[in-house]
Amino acid sequence: MDGGIGSCDFGHMSEINIREQILSFPEHASFSLKAEIPEVPSTGKVCVFSFGYSTTAADILSAHADTYSDRQVPVIEDSRVPGWIDGSTVAIILSYDGTEKDILSLYDSLGRTGCHRICITSG
């Protein structure tokens, strides 16, 4: 694959490494739930941009919001910015490494709308 949005290359991961990652998930989830999360700006709208395997986390966040919040949190799997995003929107960008050209371009495009941007990456 070309390494762009929506593509993944697991050729560098062995079966043992994948198994270890899966088995360690509860530990990682527990650690993450204890993390300090800064206050999100008060806003009228929230959305999540995610691509490839990060979309699983975005879908979980959206489902959580559907259950426990009065706000919908749509998941956007596209690098184009919808016209309804403006200065009253919090846009969360999920990306494994945060360095893909399309992600950086999306970050800049969102900045031009005046929205609040939150990026979550592992790299």
All heavy atoms as an XYZ file, in Angstrom:
927
protein
N       0.844     -1.186      0.000
C       0.000      0.000      0.000
C       0.883      1.240      0.000
O       2.052      1.192      0.322
C      -0.913     -0.008      1.208
C      -1.918     -1.122      1.198
S      -3.312     -0.645      2.207
C      -4.454     -1.861      1.717
N       0.277      2.408     -0.291
C       1.050      3.629     -0.439
C       1.310      4.368      0.862
O       2.017      5.365      0.873
C       0.377      4.562     -1.441
C      -0.979      5.072     -0.969
O      -1.385      4.754      0.164
O      -1.627      5.803     -1.726
N       0.752      3.947      1.973
C       0.980      4.624      3.248
C       0.085      5.825      3.463
O       0.221      6.530      4.447
N      -0.850      6.096      2.557
C      -1.733      7.247      2.694
C      -2.873      6.950      3.655
O      -2.909      5.919      4.328
N      -3.804      7.857      3.722
C      -4.943      7.701      4.618
C      -5.680      6.407      4.287
O      -5.931      6.091      3.140
C      -5.880      8.916      4.497
C      -5.219     10.111      5.149
C      -7.231      8.640      5.112
C      -6.014     11.369      5.076
N      -5.991      5.668      5.339
C      -6.748      4.443      5.185
C      -5.917      3.222      4.860
O      -6.426      2.123      4.795
N      -4.620      3.386      4.674
C      -3.802      2.225      4.379
C      -2.973      1.851      5.593
O      -2.628      2.690      6.410
C      -2.883      2.517      3.189
O      -1.931      3.488      3.553
N      -2.693      0.587      5.724
C      -1.891      0.109      6.842
C      -0.936     -0.949      6.328
O      -1.260     -1.726      5.443
C      -2.773     -0.492      7.930
S      -3.829      0.719      8.708
N       0.246     -0.981      6.898
C       1.240     -1.966      6.529
C       1.694     -2.660      7.799
O       2.392     -2.072      8.609
C       2.413     -1.294      5.827
C       3.514     -2.282      5.501
O       3.275     -3.504      5.564
O       4.623     -1.828      5.185
N       1.264     -3.896      7.977
C       1.645     -4.643      9.160
C       2.788     -5.607      8.865
O       3.063     -6.497      9.649
C       0.442     -5.411      9.722
C      -0.578     -4.505     10.328
C      -1.821     -4.360      9.750
C      -0.289     -3.781     11.469
C      -2.764     -3.512     10.308
C      -1.220     -2.935     12.029
C      -2.456     -2.804     11.453
N       3.452     -5.433      7.738
C       4.551     -6.305      7.376
C       5.675     -6.298      8.398
O       6.400     -7.276      8.542
N       5.802     -5.208      9.143
C       6.872     -5.097     10.133
C       6.523     -5.768     11.453
O       7.353     -5.885     12.334
C       7.199     -3.621     10.372
C       6.077     -2.872     11.026
N       4.973     -2.447     10.320
C       5.879     -2.508     12.309
C       4.149     -1.836     11.141
N       4.660     -1.863     12.356
N       5.299     -6.244     11.594
C       4.861     -6.851     12.856
C       4.817     -8.366     12.723
O       4.243     -8.896     11.786
C       3.483     -6.327     13.249
C       3.452     -4.853     13.529
S       1.818     -4.290     14.021
C       1.725     -4.961     15.683
N       5.405     -9.055     13.667
C       5.337    -10.509     13.670
C       4.046    -10.948     14.332
O       3.377    -10.169     15.014
C       6.526    -11.072     14.448
O       6.397    -10.759     15.829
N       3.685    -12.224     14.150
C       2.489    -12.754     14.799
C       2.615    -12.657     16.309
O       1.643    -12.385     17.009
C       2.258    -14.203     14.383
C       1.732    -14.342     12.978
C       1.428    -15.782     12.626
O       1.048    -16.555     13.527
O       1.579    -16.130     11.451
N       3.810    -12.868     16.839
C       4.027    -12.785     18.287
C       3.788    -11.356     18.763
O       3.126    -11.135     19.772
C       5.449    -13.265     18.657
C       5.586    -14.756     18.367
C       5.762    -12.967     20.117
C       6.982    -15.292     18.481
N       4.290    -10.371     18.027
C       4.110     -8.976     18.398
C       2.627     -8.608     18.398
O       2.152     -7.931     19.306
C       4.900     -8.070     17.461
C       4.931     -6.633     17.922
O       4.453     -6.301     19.000
N       5.482     -5.769     17.101
N       1.897     -9.041     17.400
C       0.465     -8.755     17.330
C      -0.240     -9.398     18.525
O      -1.070     -8.771     19.177
C      -0.133     -9.247     15.995
C       0.427     -8.422     14.838
C      -1.653     -9.170     16.023
C       0.072     -8.950     13.472
N       0.105    -10.640     18.832
C      -0.500    -11.331     19.971
C      -0.208    -10.573     21.268
O      -1.089    -10.380     22.096
C       0.027    -12.765     20.055
C      -0.612    -13.587     21.145
C      -0.126    -15.047     21.070
N      -0.835    -15.884     21.990
C      -0.553    -16.015     23.273
N       0.455    -15.342     23.795
N      -1.247    -16.808     24.054
N       1.033    -10.125     21.437
C       1.401     -9.362     22.640
C       0.598     -8.062     22.724
O       0.160     -7.667     23.811
C       2.896     -9.059     22.645
C       3.771    -10.277     22.898
C       5.250     -9.982     22.694
O       5.621     -8.818     22.389
O       6.036    -10.930     22.820
N       0.412     -7.402     21.599
C      -0.360     -6.160     21.575
C      -1.803     -6.413     21.996
O      -2.374     -5.652     22.774
C      -0.324     -5.522     20.178
C       1.017     -4.999     19.767
C       1.442     -3.812     20.609
O       0.647     -2.957     20.943
N       2.712     -3.770     20.964
N      -2.390     -7.478     21.487
C      -3.780     -7.804     21.830
C      -3.888     -8.161     23.309
O      -4.776     -7.674     24.014
C      -4.302     -8.951     20.938
C      -4.433     -8.458     19.490
C      -5.637     -9.489     21.459
C      -4.685     -9.546     18.484
N      -2.974     -8.984     23.804
C      -3.035     -9.406     25.202
C      -2.769     -8.258     26.171
O      -3.262     -8.268     27.302
C      -2.053    -10.550     25.457
C      -2.409    -11.870     24.782
C      -1.301    -12.903     24.999
C      -3.746    -12.396     25.289
N      -2.022     -7.255     25.740
C      -1.713     -6.131     26.630
C      -2.765     -5.020     26.551
O      -2.669     -4.030     27.271
C      -0.330     -5.569     26.326
O      -0.292     -4.983     25.040
N      -3.783     -5.186     25.710
C      -4.792     -4.145     25.554
C      -5.450     -3.741     26.877
O      -5.587     -2.549     27.148
C      -5.855     -4.551     24.529
C      -6.949     -3.539     24.400
C      -6.732     -2.362     23.693
C      -8.187     -3.731     25.010
C      -7.728     -1.406     23.584
C      -9.177     -2.784     24.916
C      -8.953     -1.614     24.195
N      -5.888     -4.688     27.723
C      -6.521     -4.262     28.987
C      -5.607     -3.372     29.836
O      -6.066     -2.395     30.431
C      -6.817     -5.587     29.698
C      -6.942     -6.579     28.591
C      -5.929     -6.141     27.568
N      -4.328     -3.687     29.871
C      -3.372     -2.864     30.627
C      -3.275     -1.462     30.034
O      -3.294     -0.471     30.754
C      -1.998     -3.538     30.615
C      -0.929     -2.768     31.341
C       0.436     -3.428     31.214
O       0.505     -4.632     30.929
O       1.429     -2.712     31.396
N      -3.191     -1.383     28.720
C      -3.108     -0.076     28.054
C      -4.393      0.725     28.255
O      -4.355      1.929     28.491
C      -2.823     -0.242     26.558
C      -1.463     -0.755     26.267
N      -0.340      0.023     26.360
C      -1.041     -1.982     25.896
C       0.724     -0.693     26.054
N       0.324     -1.914     25.768
N      -5.537      0.050     28.164
C      -6.822      0.739     28.357
C      -6.933      1.266     29.777
O      -7.356      2.412     29.992
C      -7.975     -0.199     28.037
N      -6.541      0.466     30.750
C      -6.593      0.895     32.154
C      -5.699      2.106     32.388
O      -6.093      3.076     33.036
C      -6.172     -0.264     33.059
O      -6.150      0.144     34.401
N      -4.507      2.062     31.836
C      -3.574      3.191     31.959
C      -4.172      4.452     31.341
O      -4.133      5.532     31.922
C      -2.248      2.847     31.286
C      -1.267      3.986     31.265
C      -0.515      4.295     32.384
C      -1.111      4.753     30.118
C       0.389      5.352     32.372
C      -0.218      5.807     30.091
C       0.530      6.111     31.227
N      -4.766      4.309     30.168
C      -5.332      5.456     29.462
C      -6.503      6.069     30.209
O      -6.679      7.288     30.215
C      -5.779      5.045     28.062
O      -4.668      4.623     27.303
N      -7.306      5.240     30.847
C      -8.455      5.758     31.577
C      -8.048      6.576     32.801
O      -8.822      7.388     33.296
C      -9.380      4.611     31.994
C     -10.119      3.938     30.843
C     -10.839      2.690     31.327
C     -11.093      4.906     30.174
N      -6.826      6.390     33.275
C      -6.322      7.136     34.431
C      -5.605      8.422     34.021
O      -5.228      9.218     34.870
C      -5.362      6.262     35.242
C      -6.035      5.062     35.863
C      -5.028      4.161     36.545
C      -5.681      2.874     37.007
N      -4.689      1.902     37.481
N      -5.425      8.637     32.727
C      -4.675      9.796     32.235
C      -5.428     11.095     32.509
O      -6.660     11.139     32.477
C      -4.424      9.651     30.738
N      -4.667     12.134     32.792
C      -5.243     13.471     32.956
C      -5.631     13.986     31.573
O      -4.823     13.996     30.655
C      -4.223     14.419     33.581
C      -4.021     14.207     35.052
C      -5.211     14.670     35.878
O      -5.806     15.711     35.534
O      -5.543     13.973     36.852
N      -6.854     14.412     31.449
C      -7.327     14.935     30.177
C      -7.623     16.418     30.365
O      -8.406     16.788     31.245
C      -8.587     14.190     29.710
C      -8.262     12.708     29.530
C      -9.141     14.802     28.433
C      -9.460     11.848     29.227
N      -6.989     17.264     29.557
C      -7.261     18.695     29.709
C      -8.706     19.017     29.370
O      -9.364     18.295     28.623
C      -6.308     19.346     28.699
C      -5.922     18.275     27.757
C      -6.077     16.966     28.470
N      -9.190     20.101     29.934
C     -10.565     20.502     29.683
C     -10.733     20.881     28.220
O      -9.920     21.595     27.637
C     -10.930     21.690     30.566
C     -12.403     22.021     30.511
C     -12.787     23.028     31.566
O     -12.264     22.945     32.686
O     -13.607     23.900     31.242
N     -11.789     20.379     27.634
C     -12.105     20.680     26.242
C     -12.887     21.982     26.221
O     -13.764     22.195     27.059
C     -12.933     19.534     25.624
C     -13.382     19.879     24.221
C     -12.138     18.244     25.636
N     -12.581     22.869     25.266
C     -13.328     24.133     25.210
C     -14.828     23.886     25.098
O     -15.270     22.948     24.437
C     -12.799     24.801     23.929
C     -11.522     24.116     23.626
C     -11.609     22.742     24.203
N     -15.599     24.719     25.766
C     -17.047     24.633     25.668
C     -17.437     24.982     24.236
O     -16.995     25.989     23.688
C     -17.688     25.604     26.654
O     -19.081     25.514     26.571
N     -18.250     24.151     23.656
C     -18.566     24.327     22.248
C     -19.939     23.751     21.922
O     -20.510     23.015     22.707
C     -17.496     23.643     21.368
O     -17.824     23.868     20.007
C     -17.435     22.157     21.621
N     -20.397     24.069     20.760
C     -21.674     23.543     20.330
C     -21.550     22.251     19.551
O     -22.454     21.442     19.533
N     -20.403     22.028     18.907
C     -20.255     20.869     18.033
C     -18.920     20.178     18.293
O     -17.926     20.834     18.593
C     -20.319     21.298     16.569
C     -21.620     21.972     16.182
C     -21.576     22.485     14.756
C     -20.892     23.845     14.752
N     -20.954     24.546     13.484
N     -18.925     18.868     18.128
C     -17.708     18.062     18.254
C     -17.717     17.052     17.118
O     -18.770     16.499     16.779
C     -17.656     17.305     19.599
C     -16.390     16.459     19.697
C     -17.756     18.258     20.775
N     -16.559     16.805     16.520
C     -16.444     15.760     15.510
C     -15.075     15.111     15.633
O     -14.159     15.681     16.230
C     -16.651     16.305     14.100
S     -15.420     17.520     13.595
N     -14.960     13.913     15.082
C     -13.703     13.175     15.121
C     -13.309     12.810     13.704
O     -14.095     12.219     12.958
C     -13.828     11.879     15.956
C     -12.505     11.146     15.997
C     -14.306     12.179     17.355
N     -12.082     13.162     13.335
C     -11.506     12.757     12.057
C     -10.597     11.572     12.331
O      -9.741     11.633     13.221
C     -10.675     13.888     11.444
C     -11.488     14.992     10.860
C     -11.918     16.037     11.649
C     -11.820     14.986      9.512
C     -12.671     17.078     11.120
C     -12.577     16.016      8.963
C     -13.003     17.063      9.772
N     -10.792     10.494     11.592
C      -9.927      9.333     11.772
C      -9.849      8.550     10.472
O     -10.733      8.645      9.626
C     -10.431      8.446     12.900
O     -11.676      7.897     12.556
N      -8.776      7.786     10.370
C      -8.513      7.058      9.136
C      -7.926      5.697      9.475
O      -7.204      5.552     10.459
C      -7.531      7.842      8.263
C      -7.930      9.277      8.094
C      -7.409     10.254      8.917
C      -8.854      9.636      7.135
C      -7.790     11.577      8.790
C      -9.247     10.962      7.006
C      -8.710     11.925      7.825
N      -8.227      4.709      8.652
C      -7.654      3.379      8.857
C      -8.065      2.798     10.194
O      -9.219      2.899     10.613
N      -7.103      2.212     10.884
C      -7.401      1.523     12.129
C      -7.727      2.474     13.275
O      -8.286      2.054     14.283
C      -6.257      0.578     12.497
C      -6.221     -0.612     11.568
C      -5.295     -0.694     10.543
C      -7.153     -1.626     11.698
C      -5.283     -1.769      9.680
C      -7.163     -2.709     10.829
C      -6.215     -2.780      9.832
O      -6.227     -3.842      8.975
N      -7.413      3.753     13.153
C      -7.794      4.716     14.189
C      -9.306      4.897     14.251
O      -9.837      5.385     15.245
C      -7.136      6.077     13.918
O      -5.744      5.985     14.009
N      -9.991      4.501     13.203
C     -11.440      4.663     13.151
C     -12.142      3.825     14.215
O     -13.203      4.212     14.708
C     -11.960      4.332     11.741
O     -11.301      5.202     10.823
C     -13.450      4.544     11.631
N     -11.548      2.718     14.607
C     -12.148      1.906     15.668
C     -12.270      2.722     16.948
O     -13.327      2.742     17.592
C     -11.325      0.631     15.923
O     -11.255     -0.121     14.712
C     -11.935     -0.216     17.017
N     -11.207      3.423     17.311
C     -11.239      4.267     18.508
C     -12.259      5.392     18.343
O     -12.983      5.735     19.289
C      -9.852      4.839     18.789
N     -12.332      5.976     17.160
C     -13.295      7.046     16.911
C     -14.726      6.535     17.041
O     -15.592      7.213     17.610
C     -13.061      7.638     15.521
N     -14.983      5.338     16.532
C     -16.323      4.756     16.636
C     -16.698      4.499     18.094
O     -17.849      4.701     18.489
C     -16.408      3.463     15.835
C     -16.395      3.694     14.332
O     -16.700      4.830     13.896
O     -16.078      2.743     13.592
N     -15.733      4.069     18.901
C     -15.989      3.848     20.327
C     -16.321      5.166     21.003
O     -17.268      5.269     21.783
C     -14.788      3.151     21.002
C     -14.670      1.710     20.486
C     -14.918      3.181     22.524
C     -13.386      1.018     20.877
N     -15.560      6.217     20.697
C     -15.817      7.547     21.258
C     -17.200      8.041     20.860
O     -17.961      8.541     21.697
C     -14.748      8.534     20.790
C     -14.944      9.987     21.180
C     -14.878     10.152     22.688
C     -13.904     10.854     20.507
N     -17.556      7.878     19.604
C     -18.860      8.318     19.120
C     -19.992      7.552     19.807
O     -20.995      8.151     20.230
C     -18.940      8.130     17.603
O     -20.185      8.549     17.112
N     -19.835      6.237     19.951
C     -20.849      5.427     20.623
C     -20.971      5.813     22.092
O     -22.078      5.864     22.643
C     -20.507      3.941     20.493
N     -19.848      6.114     22.733
C     -19.863      6.552     24.128
C     -20.645      7.864     24.258
O     -21.469      8.018     25.154
C     -18.432      6.718     24.636
C     -18.340      7.077     26.077
N     -18.456      6.148     27.080
C     -18.163      8.271     26.684
C     -18.350      6.750     28.254
N     -18.171      8.039     28.036
N     -20.400      8.785     23.335
C     -21.117     10.067     23.355
C     -22.612      9.855     23.132
O     -23.439     10.507     23.774
C     -20.548     11.008     22.298
N     -22.963      8.931     22.240
C     -24.380      8.637     21.994
C     -25.074      8.159     23.264
O     -26.242      8.461     23.498
C     -24.534      7.567     20.913
C     -24.250      8.094     19.516
O     -24.182      9.330     19.345
O     -24.091      7.265     18.608
N     -24.340      7.432     24.088
C     -24.923      6.860     25.304
C     -24.911      7.828     26.478
O     -25.875      7.907     27.229
C     -24.147      5.578     25.698
O     -24.192      4.670     24.601
C     -24.752      4.919     26.924
N     -23.827      8.593     26.633
C     -23.635      9.367     27.860
C     -23.637     10.885     27.684
O     -23.421     11.609     28.648
C     -22.315      8.969     28.530
C     -22.308      7.530     28.958
C     -21.614      6.571     28.231
C     -23.023      7.120     30.077
C     -21.615      5.244     28.630
C     -23.029      5.802     30.479
C     -22.322      4.863     29.749
O     -22.327      3.553     30.135
N     -23.858     11.374     26.490
C     -23.792     12.812     26.252
C     -25.041     13.281     25.523
O     -25.731     12.497     24.869
C     -22.546     13.139     25.418
O     -22.519     14.502     25.083
N     -25.295     14.582     25.619
C     -26.406     15.145     24.867
C     -25.951     15.621     23.481
O     -26.721     16.189     22.732
C     -27.053     16.299     25.634
C     -26.089     17.423     25.944
O     -24.872     17.265     25.707
O     -26.552     18.466     26.445
N     -24.692     15.385     23.160
C     -24.140     15.780     21.857
C     -23.797     14.565     21.020
O     -23.273     13.590     21.515
C     -22.856     16.585     22.037
C     -23.082     17.909     22.644
C     -21.822     18.693     22.610
N     -21.989     19.781     23.555
C     -21.025     20.504     23.994
N     -19.807     20.290     23.607
N     -21.258     21.473     24.838
N     -24.065     14.688     19.763
C     -23.593     13.675     18.831
C     -22.150     13.987     18.476
O     -21.767     15.157     18.399
C     -24.432     13.663     17.566
C     -25.828     13.140     17.772
C     -26.569     13.063     16.457
O     -26.429     13.926     15.594
N     -27.369     12.015     16.303
N     -21.361     12.959     18.263
C     -19.966     13.130     17.849
C     -19.776     12.318     16.573
O     -19.473     11.124     16.618
C     -18.987     12.672     18.951
C     -17.545     12.844     18.475
C     -19.224     13.442     20.246
N     -19.986     12.950     15.423
C     -19.835     12.208     14.169
C     -18.374     11.865     13.889
O     -17.461     12.616     14.241
C     -20.381     13.171     13.110
C     -20.267     14.520     13.716
C     -20.392     14.333     15.201
N     -18.180     10.721     13.260
C     -16.853     10.284     12.825
C     -16.730     10.610     11.340
O     -17.574     10.218     10.537
C     -16.657      8.776     13.064
C     -15.312      8.319     12.517
C     -16.789      8.459     14.550
N     -15.685     11.332     10.994
C     -15.460     11.735      9.611
C     -14.216     11.011      9.111
O     -13.130     11.202      9.639
C     -15.289     13.261      9.503
C     -16.538     13.951     10.047
C     -15.006     13.665      8.051
C     -16.389     15.437     10.247
N     -14.389     10.157      8.105
C     -13.280      9.380      7.544
C     -12.863      9.967      6.202
O     -12.818      9.278      5.199
C     -13.702      7.923      7.384
C     -14.042      7.238      8.687
C     -14.461      5.813      8.478
O     -13.650      5.038      7.935
O     -15.598      5.480      8.842
N     -12.561     11.245      6.213
C     -12.231     11.965      4.990
C     -11.314     13.122      5.363
O     -11.448     13.684      6.448
C     -13.517     12.499      4.363
C     -13.360     12.908      2.912
O     -12.246     13.329      2.528
O     -14.345     12.822      2.166
N     -10.409     13.478      4.487
C      -9.523     14.600      4.788
C     -10.120     15.938      4.350
O      -9.526     16.984      4.592
C      -8.156     14.396      4.128
O      -8.307     14.279      2.722
N     -11.304     15.898      3.748
C     -11.986     17.141      3.395
C     -12.770     17.641      4.606
O     -13.372     16.852      5.330
C     -12.926     16.932      2.210
C     -12.177     16.596      0.919
C     -13.118     16.246     -0.177
N     -13.765     14.968      0.190
C     -14.699     14.385     -0.540
N     -15.135     14.938     -1.635
N     -15.227     13.233     -0.150
N     -12.769     18.945      4.812
C     -13.445     19.543      5.965
C     -14.868     19.929      5.566
O     -15.067     20.730      4.656
C     -12.671     20.789      6.460
C     -13.395     21.451      7.609
C     -11.248     20.401      6.867
N     -15.879     19.374      6.253
C     -17.269     19.733      5.945
C     -17.534     21.217      6.205
O     -16.918     21.830      7.086
C     -18.086     18.872      6.921
C     -17.180     17.768      7.332
C     -15.794     18.346      7.292
N     -18.462     21.789      5.475
C     -18.778     23.206      5.587
C     -19.363     23.623      6.922
O     -19.322     24.795      7.273
N     -19.920     22.690      7.701
C     -20.542     23.052      8.979
C     -19.525     23.240     10.099
O     -19.869     23.699     11.180
C     -21.604     22.032      9.382
C     -21.142     20.600      9.456
C     -21.251     19.657      8.472
C     -20.507     19.955     10.560
N     -20.726     18.465      8.899
C     -20.256     18.615     10.192
C     -20.113     20.370     11.828
C     -19.641     17.697     11.019
C     -19.501     19.449     12.669
C     -19.269     18.134     12.264
N     -18.266     22.906      9.859
C     -17.234     23.094     10.888
C     -16.821     24.559     10.898
O     -16.477     25.137      9.875
C     -16.034     22.173     10.636
C     -16.463     20.722     10.842
C     -14.858     22.537     11.542
C     -15.395     19.703     10.608
N     -16.885     25.158     12.095
C     -16.550     26.572     12.243
C     -15.920     26.815     13.611
O     -15.533     25.861     14.293
C     -17.787     27.444     12.027
C     -18.928     27.101     12.982
O     -18.677     26.552     14.077
O     -20.087     27.410     12.631
N     -15.860     28.043     14.029
C     -15.233     28.413     15.294
C     -15.910     27.852     16.531
O     -15.328     27.875     17.613
N     -17.120     27.327     16.386
C     -17.815     26.741     17.538
C     -17.662     25.223     17.584
O     -18.369     24.551     18.327
C     -19.298     27.116     17.509
O     -19.941     26.471     16.425
N     -16.740     24.685     16.797
C     -16.552     23.235     16.693
C     -15.241     22.818     17.347
O     -14.232     23.512     17.223
C     -16.508     22.805     15.212
O     -17.645     23.316     14.530
C     -16.439     21.299     15.068
N     -15.262     21.676     18.043
C     -14.033     21.013     18.479
C     -13.831     19.839     17.528
O     -14.695     18.968     17.412
C     -14.121     20.510     19.935
C     -12.921     19.634     20.273
C     -14.203     21.676     20.904
N     -12.712     19.836     16.825
C     -12.379     18.753     15.901
C     -11.244     17.939     16.505
O     -10.172     18.473     16.803
C     -11.969     19.315     14.545
N     -11.492     16.662     16.699
C     -10.489     15.750     17.238
C      -9.927     14.954     16.067
O     -10.688     14.376     15.276
C     -11.114     14.799     18.278
C     -11.741     15.603     19.411
C     -10.071     13.817     18.803
C     -12.623     14.790     20.344
N      -8.612     14.942     15.942
C      -7.958     14.188     14.872
C      -7.249     13.003     15.512
O      -6.393     13.177     16.376
C      -6.925     15.049     14.119
C      -7.575     16.302     13.541
C      -6.249     14.226     13.026
C      -6.577     17.300     12.986
N      -7.622     11.789     15.091
C      -6.957     10.581     15.563
C      -6.045     10.072     14.460
O      -6.471      9.890     13.323
C      -7.975      9.490     15.899
C      -8.974      9.768     17.005
C      -9.888      8.560     17.187
C      -8.277     10.084     18.301
N      -4.782      9.853     14.809
C      -3.827      9.347     13.844
C      -2.779      8.532     14.581
O      -2.312      8.940     15.648
C      -3.144     10.512     13.120
O      -2.057     10.064     12.338
N      -2.411      7.397     14.025
C      -1.432      6.548     14.704
C      -0.135      7.306     14.938
O       0.343      7.414     16.051
C      -1.176      5.259     13.925
C      -0.151      4.399     14.618
C      -0.491      3.711     15.782
C       1.152      4.307     14.151
C       0.436      2.959     16.456
C       2.085      3.548     14.817
C       1.733      2.871     15.966
O       2.664      2.131     16.637
N       0.454      7.843     13.877
C       1.733      8.530     14.085
C       1.654     10.044     13.956
O       2.535     10.752     14.407
C       2.822      7.985     13.161
C       2.533      8.212     11.687
O       1.663      9.034     11.356
O       3.188      7.561     10.860
N       0.603     10.564     13.350
C       0.416     12.009     13.274
C       1.300     12.727     12.281
O       1.338     13.952     12.265
N       2.006     12.001     11.442
C       2.945     12.660     10.530
C       2.579     12.509      9.055
O       3.287     13.040      8.212
C       4.369     12.109     10.729
O       4.364     10.705     10.438
C       4.863     12.353     12.143
N       1.510     11.808      8.742
C       1.129     11.637      7.345
C       0.792     12.985      6.723
O       0.199     13.847      7.374
C      -0.073     10.694      7.234
C       0.239      9.286      7.688
C      -1.002      8.448      7.853
O      -2.112      9.001      7.941
O      -0.854      7.221      7.923
N       1.165     13.153      5.473
C       0.950     14.422      4.772
C      -0.520     14.834      4.803
O      -0.840     15.999      5.031
C       1.453     14.297      3.331
C       1.329     15.560      2.524
C       1.925     15.400      1.141
C       1.002     14.585      0.307
N       1.341     14.544     -1.118
N      -1.427     13.881      4.600
C      -2.859     14.194      4.577
C      -3.348     14.671      5.944
O      -4.205     15.549      6.027
C      -3.670     12.976      4.141
C      -3.410     12.598      2.695
O      -3.094     13.504      1.895
O      -3.524     11.411      2.361
N      -2.811     14.101      7.014
C      -3.204     14.511      8.367
C      -2.725     15.935      8.633
O      -3.468     16.772      9.174
C      -2.629     13.545      9.430
C      -3.171     12.134      9.234
C      -2.892     14.062     10.839
C      -4.655     11.997      9.420
N      -1.495     16.236      8.244
C      -0.958     17.583      8.450
C      -1.739     18.613      7.630
O      -2.013     19.718      8.109
C       0.534     17.613      8.106
C       1.406     16.682      8.964
C       2.835     16.659      8.430
C       1.381     17.080     10.422
N      -2.128     18.241      6.426
C      -2.935     19.132      5.586
C      -4.315     19.353      6.210
O      -4.832     20.478      6.227
C      -3.070     18.529      4.191
O      -3.913     19.311      3.393
N      -4.910     18.281      6.744
C      -6.202     18.389      7.424
C      -6.093     19.330      8.622
O      -6.952     20.189      8.821
C      -6.682     17.011      7.879
C      -7.921     16.983      8.773
C      -9.130     17.543      8.037
C      -8.181     15.567      9.270
N      -5.038     19.187      9.405
C      -4.820     20.050     10.571
C      -4.801     21.520     10.143
O      -5.450     22.366     10.759
C      -3.512     19.665     11.261
C      -3.216     20.467     12.490
C      -3.745     20.098     13.725
C      -2.410     21.603     12.438
C      -3.486     20.829     14.868
C      -2.144     22.351     13.569
C      -2.682     21.954     14.783
O      -2.419     22.695     15.916
N      -4.086     21.818      9.071
C      -4.021     23.196      8.572
C      -5.389     23.674      8.069
O      -5.798     24.806      8.349
C      -2.990     23.313      7.441
C      -1.559     23.151      7.930
O      -1.302     23.318      9.150
O      -0.691     22.839      7.093
N      -6.097     22.815      7.340
C      -7.421     23.188      6.824
C      -8.395     23.471      7.960
O      -9.173     24.423      7.906
C      -7.985     22.071      5.941
O      -7.193     21.889      4.791
N      -8.350     22.642      9.005
C      -9.219     22.874     10.155
C      -8.866     24.189     10.843
O      -9.749     24.912     11.309
C      -9.112     21.712     11.148
C      -9.791     20.417     10.715
C      -9.362     19.262     11.608
C     -11.297     20.574     10.710
N      -7.585     24.518     10.898
C      -7.162     25.776     11.511
C      -7.757     26.981     10.805
O      -8.107     27.974     11.439
N      -7.915     26.886      9.495
C      -8.480     28.001      8.732
C      -9.964     28.212      9.033
O     -10.505     29.288      8.789
C      -8.251     27.792      7.241
C      -6.795     28.002      6.834
C      -6.622     28.037      5.320
N      -6.778     26.738      4.699
C      -5.840     25.798      4.623
N      -4.655     26.006      5.163
N      -6.080     24.654      4.022
N     -10.639     27.210      9.586
C     -12.053     27.361      9.934
C     -12.232     28.063     11.280
O     -13.330     28.481     11.613
C     -12.771     25.994     10.033
O     -12.291     25.287     11.181
C     -12.584     25.173      8.773
N     -11.164     28.139     12.066
C     -11.240     28.737     13.393
C     -11.678     27.761     14.470
O     -11.880     28.149     15.620
N     -11.830     26.489     14.111
C     -12.274     25.508     15.104
C     -11.143     25.186     16.079
O      -9.983     25.468     15.827
C     -12.778     24.231     14.429
S     -11.495     23.193     13.720
N     -11.514     24.588     17.196
C     -10.541     24.112     18.183
C     -10.090     22.741     17.722
O     -10.922     21.880     17.421
C     -11.184     24.013     19.573
C     -11.751     25.303     20.044
N     -10.987     26.272     20.651
C     -13.008     25.783     19.986
C     -11.756     27.299     20.950
N     -12.992     27.026     20.550
N      -8.773     22.513     17.667
C      -8.242     21.244     17.189
C      -7.578     20.488     18.335
O      -6.797     21.070     19.095
C      -7.219     21.472     16.077
C      -7.803     22.162     14.866
C      -6.736     22.654     13.937
N      -6.027     23.779     14.582
C      -5.018     24.438     14.047
N      -4.576     24.098     12.859
N      -4.436     25.424     14.676
N      -7.880     19.202     18.428
C      -7.239     18.313     19.391
C      -6.700     17.138     18.598
O      -7.441     16.487     17.854
C      -8.235     17.818     20.461
C      -8.791     19.003     21.265
C      -7.575     16.785     21.367
C      -9.914     18.632     22.212
N      -5.414     16.859     18.737
C      -4.799     15.744     18.033
C      -4.405     14.662     19.026
O      -3.821     14.960     20.068
C      -3.558     16.206     17.277
S      -3.920     17.428     16.019
N      -4.725     13.440     18.687
C      -4.362     12.294     19.521
C      -3.566     11.346     18.642
O      -4.091     10.827     17.640
C      -5.607     11.591     20.102
C      -6.430     12.581     20.928
C      -5.190     10.381     20.933
C      -7.760     12.037     21.408
N      -2.296     11.149     18.994
C      -1.425     10.260     18.242
C      -0.603      9.409     19.217
O      -0.577      9.676     20.400
C      -0.437     11.040     17.340
O       0.535     11.686     18.163
C      -1.151     12.064     16.488
N       0.051      8.429     18.682
C       0.960      7.636     19.527
C       2.402      7.991     19.236
O       3.301      7.538     19.926
C       0.728      6.146     19.310
O       1.082      5.805     17.987
N       2.633      8.755     18.179
C       4.011      9.024     17.779
C       4.403     10.466     17.945
O       3.756     11.304     18.455
